[in-house]
């Protein structure tokens, strides 16, 4: 029994993507939700990348808005008590 079981984990950057999921290019996969071993992961760039490359700030903002929308949509579609757990 897990004490913490998040609905989705947000992976920030290539290093985390590679370490947790064995992934390669975060650029090619950012903004996507992937599932591994029953856990959902949302992929995006690391915030530090947007500090070093200002053009990436809109990419990060877009990805996080997408994640927030997905979470909000799922909360609104709850049908039973089990859906909230």
Backbone as CSV, one residue per row, in Angstrom:
resi,resn,N_x,N_y,N_z,CA_x,CA_y,CA_z,C_x,C_y,C_z
1,UNK,0.849,-1.188,0.000,0.000,0.000,0.000,0.888,1.243,0.000
2,UNK,0.711,2.077,-0.987,1.504,3.300,-1.091,0.857,4.409,-0.271
3,UNK,1.675,5.146,0.457,1.152,6.272,1.220,0.790,7.435,0.321
4,UNK,1.574,7.610,-0.730,1.325,8.684,-1.684,1.170,8.059,-3.059
5,UNK,0.074,8.336,-3.705,-0.165,7.802,-5.042,-0.730,8.929,-5.917
6,UNK,0.150,9.751,-6.471,-0.335,10.866,-7.297,-0.974,10.370,-8.593
7,UNK,-1.940,11.119,-9.082,-2.584,10.777,-10.354,-1.606,10.965,-11.504
8,UNK,-0.749,11.991,-11.388,0.232,12.269,-12.429,1.471,12.900,-11.787
9,UNK,2.636,12.550,-12.317,3.896,13.136,-11.878,4.440,13.956,-13.038
10,UNK,4.796,15.198,-12.761,5.341,16.084,-13.792,6.859,15.928,-13.810
11,UNK,7.362,15.466,-14.932,8.804,15.288,-15.113,9.357,16.540,-15.780
12,UNK,10.344,17.147,-15.118,10.940,18.389,-15.601,12.332,18.133,-16.160
13,UNK,12.432,18.076,-17.469,13.733,17.994,-18.117,14.194,16.609,-18.522
14,UNK,15.230,16.618,-19.367,15.769,15.395,-19.955,16.386,14.466,-18.920
15,UNK,17.086,15.007,-17.937,17.741,14.160,-16.941,16.713,13.353,-16.146
16,UNK,15.656,14.012,-15.701,14.599,13.307,-14.965,13.889,12.312,-15.876
17,UNK,13.639,12.714,-17.109,12.984,11.825,-18.077,13.812,10.570,-18.302
18,UNK,15.105,10.744,-18.472,16.005,9.617,-18.690,16.092,8.730,-17.446
19,UNK,16.233,9.346,-16.282,16.390,8.589,-15.035,15.141,7.807,-14.661
20,UNK,13.987,8.437,-14.774,12.746,7.803,-14.328,12.131,6.862,-15.356
21,UNK,12.228,7.246,-16.634,11.531,6.476,-17.662,12.441,5.907,-18.742
22,UNK,13.718,6.205,-18.660,14.635,5.725,-19.677,14.448,6.426,-21.009
23,UNK,13.862,7.616,-20.973,13.587,8.361,-22.194,14.805,9.064,-22.733
24,UNK,14.656,9.564,-23.946,15.746,10.269,-24.603,15.492,11.754,-24.704
25,UNK,14.947,12.186,-25.828,14.759,13.605,-26.098,13.497,14.142,-25.419
26,UNK,13.688,15.073,-24.499,12.531,15.709,-23.862,11.862,16.649,-24.859
27,UNK,12.640,17.237,-25.757,12.086,18.165,-26.743,11.065,17.465,-27.635
28,UNK,11.358,16.249,-28.038,10.453,15.509,-28.918,9.214,15.002,-28.189
29,UNK,9.278,14.894,-26.861,8.184,14.293,-26.106,7.496,15.233,-25.130
30,UNK,7.965,16.448,-25.029,7.395,17.373,-24.059,5.923,17.656,-24.381
31,UNK,5.162,17.926,-23.320,3.741,18.203,-23.489,2.894,16.948,-23.583
32,UNK,3.524,15.786,-23.444,2.799,14.519,-23.549,2.671,13.870,-22.176
33,UNK,1.639,13.058,-22.048,1.476,12.238,-20.860,1.779,10.803,-21.264
34,UNK,2.654,10.163,-20.520,2.992,8.763,-20.781,2.673,7.953,-19.527
35,UNK,2.469,6.672,-19.720,2.155,5.804,-18.600,3.176,4.676,-18.535
36,UNK,3.644,4.404,-17.310,4.586,3.312,-17.090,4.271,2.681,-15.734
37,UNK,4.106,1.392,-15.737,3.817,0.635,-14.509,2.615,1.203,-13.757
38,UNK,1.599,1.613,-14.498,0.374,2.111,-13.885,0.433,3.545,-13.388
39,UNK,1.539,4.233,-13.591,1.696,5.621,-13.161,1.752,6.523,-14.384
40,UNK,1.039,7.642,-14.327,1.064,8.617,-15.417,2.132,9.668,-15.142
41,UNK,2.829,10.040,-16.206,3.880,11.057,-16.138,3.626,12.099,-17.219
42,UNK,3.726,13.368,-16.846,3.622,14.459,-17.810,5.022,15.007,-18.032
43,UNK,5.414,15.147,-19.290,6.776,15.545,-19.643,6.843,16.998,-20.101
44,UNK,7.823,17.726,-19.587,8.073,19.081,-20.063,9.549,19.425,-19.830
45,UNK,9.931,20.575,-20.323,11.311,21.020,-20.174,11.566,21.454,-18.732
46,UNK,12.821,21.499,-18.354,13.186,21.972,-17.024,13.072,23.498,-16.999
47,UNK,12.544,24.070,-15.922,12.416,25.537,-15.846,13.727,26.284,-16.064
48,UNK,14.847,25.697,-15.675,16.134,26.366,-15.885,16.418,26.576,-17.363
49,UNK,15.909,25.681,-18.202,16.101,25.846,-19.648,15.466,27.135,-20.131
50,UNK,14.327,27.490,-19.536,13.642,28.729,-19.930,14.376,29.964,-19.413
51,UNK,15.143,29.804,-18.366,15.949,30.922,-17.870,17.110,31.188,-18.822
52,UNK,17.731,30.124,-19.289,18.883,30.259,-20.185,18.491,30.574,-21.622
53,UNK,17.301,30.133,-22.016,16.817,30.362,-23.375,15.397,30.916,-23.287
54,UNK,15.261,32.212,-23.357,13.966,32.888,-23.153,12.888,32.424,-24.130
55,UNK,13.282,31.904,-25.282,12.288,31.407,-26.247,11.550,30.191,-25.714
56,UNK,12.142,29.509,-24.756,11.517,28.309,-24.189,10.488,28.619,-23.103
57,UNK,10.426,29.872,-22.650,9.466,30.227,-21.615,8.031,29.969,-22.069
58,UNK,7.711,30.316,-23.301,6.353,30.080,-23.806,6.062,28.580,-23.935
59,UNK,7.091,27.794,-24.221,6.939,26.341,-24.303,6.590,25.781,-22.926
60,UNK,7.333,26.202,-21.910,7.081,25.751,-20.543,5.694,26.180,-20.075
61,UNK,5.352,27.431,-20.321,4.028,27.931,-19.926,2.918,27.145,-20.608
62,UNK,3.067,26.879,-21.874,2.070,26.119,-22.627,1.902,24.709,-22.063
63,UNK,3.017,24.055,-21.787,2.964,22.701,-21.237,2.283,22.678,-19.872
64,UNK,2.636,23.625,-19.005,2.046,23.645,-17.667,0.562,24.003,-17.706
65,UNK,0.169,24.849,-18.647,-1.256,25.143,-18.823,-2.002,23.891,-19.281
66,UNK,-1.395,23.123,-20.159,-1.997,21.874,-20.623,-2.165,20.892,-19.463
67,UNK,-1.136,20.765,-18.635,-1.203,19.890,-17.476,-2.299,20.348,-16.513
68,UNK,-2.358,21.640,-16.239,-3.382,22.176,-15.341,-4.780,21.911,-15.883
69,UNK,-4.964,22.051,-17.179,-6.266,21.792,-17.797,-6.644,20.323,-17.665
70,UNK,-5.689,19.433,-17.893,-5.958,17.997,-17.760,-6.369,17.649,-16.334
71,UNK,-5.675,18.218,-15.351,-6.007,17.954,-13.952,-7.389,18.503,-13.627
72,UNK,-7.667,19.716,-14.074,-8.968,20.340,-13.815,-10.095,19.538,-14.469
73,UNK,-9.898,19.115,-15.703,-10.912,18.334,-16.405,-11.196,17.025,-15.682
74,UNK,-10.163,16.380,-15.172,-10.343,15.117,-14.464,-11.092,15.326,-13.155
75,UNK,-10.816,16.432,-12.463,-11.515,16.718,-11.208,-12.997,16.952,-11.455
76,UNK,-13.336,17.567,-12.572,-14.735,17.881,-12.881,-15.510,16.654,-13.334
77,UNK,-14.826,15.600,-13.741,-15.489,14.403,-14.246,-15.569,13.296,-13.198
78,UNK,-15.568,13.654,-11.917,-15.650,12.656,-10.852,-17.080,12.144,-10.751
79,UNK,-17.221,10.832,-10.691,-18.536,10.219,-10.617,-18.793,9.502,-9.302
80,UNK,-17.720,9.055,-8.639,-17.895,8.305,-7.407,-16.787,8.670,-6.436
81,UNK,-16.937,8.207,-5.208,-15.926,8.470,-4.193,-14.577,7.891,-4.590
82,UNK,-14.572,6.738,-5.258,-13.325,6.116,-5.695,-12.561,7.002,-6.681
83,UNK,-13.286,7.804,-7.465,-12.625,8.705,-8.424,-11.784,9.764,-7.728
84,UNK,-12.102,10.092,-6.470,-11.380,11.120,-5.754,-10.150,10.575,-5.032
85,UNK,-10.035,9.263,-4.980,-8.909,8.632,-4.267,-7.747,8.394,-5.194
